[in-house]
Amino acid sequence: MTLIDTHAHLDMPQFEEDLDEVLARSRAKSISKVITIGTDISSSKKAISLTEKYDFVWAAVGIHPHDAKDFTKSTYSILKGLASHPKVVAIGEIGLDFYRDLSPHERQFYAFRSQINLARELGKPIVIHCREAASEVWEILKEEDGFSIGGVWHCFSGDLNLANACIKEGFLISIGGVVTFPKAERLREVVKEVSLDHILLETDAPFLAPVPMRGKRNEPSFLYFIAEEVARIKQKTIDEVAKITTKNAEHLFKFRY
């Protein structure tokens, strides 16, 4: 059995002291690959460095909506160069965040549109971040023909209608630790109704640790608890969940080796 953590942030300070041990635990829990996700130029560069140190770590590069205020044509050029690295498998995480509103909306729109076009230029899928902006994200994806690129709606928290709309357009939805939270009935309903063929698994480490680790620093090895909960909801074995979600990740991200 193998699992793929399709979304973690291994470059963050929470992992500075013990990343080797963190990743050793993930390997012991059948995590065959981890994708570490960039949120700005610095973290994207660090993500690439980690792929060079650990053969089972891969990267996405991109500018998070929180940092969209600093996005320029020069940023586009830098990202394009970073994305040429053979272990960069996606552009992300990109999108809109109207919950924290750390960048003006117009700058978020500009950065999001630009990075969709970069993904198309490079032939890489996109990793979507969306908080309190689902209709705006959807409209931009339509206007920029973003659905044709392929990608995943990271840390999916929408309802079944949004999930089905994403799937109809060829996108995957990614399920993280929130699915284990007591009040996450809507998300569990989505998981119950949606075919595993359209689901990825992620931790979003170091954030959103699943039950029974809630409140602790999240790490890729905790993906096992998320897979267990998805298996329980779907009334399948964890081996079945691992096999199908791993296949989905391999198909989307096209790991080269």
C-alpha positions in Angstrom: 0.0 0.0 0.0 1.2 3.5 -0.9 -0.2 6.9 -0.2 0.7 10.3 -1.8 0.5 13.5 0.3 -0.4 15.9 -2.5 -0.1 19.1 -0.5 2.3 19.9 2.3 4.5 22.9 3.2 7.8 21.2 4.2 9.7 24.5 3.8 7.9 26.1 6.8 9.7 26.9 10.1 7.7 24.3 11.9 9.9 21.6 10.3 13.3 23.3 10.6 14.5 21.2 13.5 13.4 17.7 12.6 12.4 17.3 8.9 14.5 14.2 8.5 12.6 12.5 11.3 9.2 13.8 10.0 9.9 12.3 6.6 11.2 9.1 8.0 7.9 8.7 9.9 6.0 9.4 6.6 7.9 6.6 4.9 7.1 4.3 7.7 3.4 5.1 7.2 3.5 4.1 3.5 3.8 7.7 2.1 5.6 7.1 -1.2 5.6 10.7 -2.3 5.1 14.2 -0.8 4.4 17.3 -2.9 5.7 20.4 -1.1 3.9 23.5 -2.2 5.3 27.0 -2.8 3.4 30.1 -1.7 5.9 32.8 -2.8 9.2 32.9 -4.6 11.3 32.1 -1.5 9.2 29.1 -0.5 9.1 27.9 -4.1 12.9 27.9 -4.2 13.0 26.1 -0.9 10.5 23.5 -2.2 12.8 22.8 -5.1 15.8 22.5 -2.9 13.9 19.9 -0.8 13.2 17.8 -3.9 16.9 17.7 -4.6 17.6 16.5 -1.1 14.8 13.9 -0.8 14.1 11.6 -3.8 10.4 11.1 -2.8 9.7 14.8 -2.4 8.2 16.8 -5.4 7.3 20.4 -5.7 4.7 22.9 -6.9 5.7 26.6 -7.4 3.4 29.6 -7.2 2.3 32.7 -5.5 -0.4 32.4 -2.9 -3.2 35.0 -3.0 -1.9 36.4 0.3 1.2 37.4 -1.6 -0.5 38.5 -4.8 0.1 42.2 -4.0 3.7 41.7 -5.0 3.1 39.8 -8.2 4.7 41.4 -11.3 5.8 40.5 -14.8 9.2 39.7 -13.2 7.5 37.3 -10.8 6.1 35.5 -13.8 9.5 35.1 -15.4 11.1 33.9 -12.2 8.3 31.3 -11.7 8.6 30.2 -15.3 12.3 29.5 -14.6 11.6 27.6 -11.4 8.9 25.6 -13.0 11.3 24.2 -15.5 12.9 22.0 -12.8 12.2 18.4 -13.6 10.6 17.8 -10.1 8.2 20.6 -10.3 4.8 19.0 -11.1 2.3 21.9 -10.8 1.7 25.6 -10.5 0.4 26.4 -7.0 -0.9 27.1 -4.8 -2.8 29.9 -6.6 -6.3 31.3 -6.4 -8.3 33.8 -4.3 -8.6 34.4 -0.5 -11.3 36.9 0.5 -11.3 35.5 4.1 -8.1 37.0 5.3 -7.9 39.6 2.5 -4.1 40.1 2.7 -3.9 41.3 -0.9 -6.3 43.7 -2.7 -8.8 41.7 -4.8 -7.6 43.2 -8.1 -4.0 42.1 -7.4 -5.3 38.6 -6.5 -7.2 38.5 -9.8 -4.1 39.5 -11.7 -1.8 37.0 -10.0 -4.4 34.2 -10.4 -5.0 34.9 -14.1 -1.3 35.2 -14.8 -0.4 31.9 -13.2 -3.2 30.1 -15.0 -1.7 31.3 -18.2 1.8 30.2 -17.0 0.5 26.7 -16.3 -1.0 26.5 -19.7 2.3 27.7 -21.3 4.2 25.0 -19.4 1.6 22.3 -19.6 1.4 21.8 -15.9 -1.7 21.4 -13.7 -2.8 24.0 -11.2 -3.4 23.8 -7.4 -6.3 26.0 -6.4 -6.6 27.8 -3.1 -10.0 29.3 -2.4 -11.5 30.8 0.7 -14.7 32.8 0.6 -14.3 33.3 -3.1 -15.7 30.3 -4.9 -17.8 32.1 -7.4 -15.0 34.5 -8.3 -12.5 31.5 -8.7 -15.0 29.7 -10.9 -15.5 32.8 -13.1 -11.8 33.3 -13.6 -11.2 29.6 -14.4 -13.9 29.9 -17.1 -12.7 33.2 -18.5 -9.0 31.9 -18.7 -10.0 28.4 -19.9 -8.4 27.1 -16.7 -10.3 23.9 -16.6 -8.6 22.8 -19.8 -5.3 22.7 -18.0 -6.4 20.3 -15.3 -5.8 20.6 -11.6 -7.1 20.1 -8.1 -9.2 22.2 -5.7 -6.9 22.0 -2.6 -8.4 21.4 0.9 -11.9 21.2 -0.6 -14.5 22.6 1.7 -17.4 23.3 -0.6 -20.7 21.5 -0.9 -21.7 18.6 -3.2 -22.9 21.0 -6.0 -19.4 22.6 -6.2 -17.7 19.2 -6.0 -19.8 17.9 -8.9 -19.2 21.0 -10.9 -15.4 20.7 -10.4 -15.6 17.0 -11.4 -17.7 17.8 -14.5 -14.9 20.2 -15.6 -12.2 17.6 -15.1 -10.8 18.8 -11.8 -10.0 16.7 -8.8 -11.0 17.6 -5.2 -8.4 17.2 -2.4 -9.5 15.9 1.0 -7.5 16.8 4.1 -7.7 16.6 7.9 -10.9 18.6 8.1 -12.8 15.5 7.0 -12.1 14.0 10.5 -13.4 17.0 12.4 -16.6 16.5 14.4 -18.5 19.3 12.7 -17.4 18.5 9.1 -20.7 16.7 8.1 -21.0 18.5 4.8 -17.5 17.5 3.7 -18.2 13.9 4.8 -21.3 14.0 2.7 -19.3 15.1 -0.3 -16.8 12.3 0.2 -19.6 9.8 0.5 -21.2 10.8 -2.7 -18.2 11.5 -4.9 -16.4 8.6 -6.6 -12.9 8.0 -5.3 -11.8 8.4 -9.0 -12.1 12.2 -8.4 -10.4 12.5 -5.0 -6.8 13.2 -3.9 -5.5 13.1 -0.3 -3.5 15.8 1.4 -2.3 16.9 4.9 -1.6 20.7 4.3 1.1 20.1 6.9 1.9 21.8 9.2 -1.8 22.9 9.4 -5.1 21.2 10.0 -3.9 18.0 11.7 -6.6 15.3 11.6 -8.3 13.7 14.6 -6.7 12.1 16.7 -3.8 14.5 16.2 -5.8 17.6 16.1 -4.1 20.5 17.8 -0.6 19.2 17.1 1.7 20.1 14.2 0.5 18.2 11.2 2.9 16.1 9.2 2.7 13.8 6.1 2.6 10.6 8.2 -0.8 11.8 9.5 -2.2 11.3 6.0 -2.9 7.7 7.1 -5.6 9.0 9.5 -7.2 10.9 6.7 -7.2 7.8 4.4 -8.7 5.8 7.2 -11.6 8.2 7.6 -12.2 8.3 3.8 -12.2 4.5 3.8 -14.7 4.5 6.7 -17.0 7.0 4.9 -16.8 5.1 1.6 -17.1 1.7 3.3 -14.0 0.5 1.5 -10.6 -0.8 2.8 -7.8 1.7 3.3 -5.9 -0.3 0.6 -8.6 0.5 -1.9 -8.5 4.2 -1.0 -4.7 4.2 -1.2 -4.6 2.5 -4.6 -7.2 4.8 -6.3 -6.0 8.1 -4.8 -2.4 7.3 -5.6 -3.4 6.5 -9.2 -5.3 9.8 -9.4 -2.2 11.7 -8.1 0.1 9.9 -10.5 -2.2 10.7 -13.5 -2.5 14.4 -12.6 1.0 15.2 -11.6 2.8 12.9 -14.0 5.9 12.2 -11.9 8.8 11.7 -14.2 10.7 9.2 -12.1 
